[in-house]
Amino acid sequence: MANDDARGPAPQTSLIDDPGWIDVEVAYARPDAQLTVPCRVPVGTSVRDALRLSGLAEAFSEIDVDACPLGIFGQAVDGAQRVGPGDRVEVYRPLRINPREARRERQRGGKS
């Protein structure tokens, strides 16, 4: 055994037990498809970096990793915010129409 010394072989480390890593999920949905990716990231990882590490941008080409709005469990957050253990990072799609405008349009259509 070339790497053994008087104390025996070096202990094996595992990411599972490594306190420098945490588990999060990164989720994206659109009307025709959705995907939630479990991810192990280093402690201190930002929400935006968790998205980068998840690979979702490769699966959904419309995701602009540097500019898309993000959240954690339904609450919008800044992309620089750090993720915590068990967080679900959510990638939000831009609104097609302002909700206030959509409501006005529905009201106009209903009164005609």
Secondary structure, 3 states (H helix, E strand, C coil): CCCCECCECCCCCCCCCCCCEEEEEEEEEECCEEEEEEEEEECCCEHHHHHHHHCHHHHCCCCCCCCCCEEECCEEECCCCECCCCCEEEECCCCCCCHHHHHHHHHHHHHC
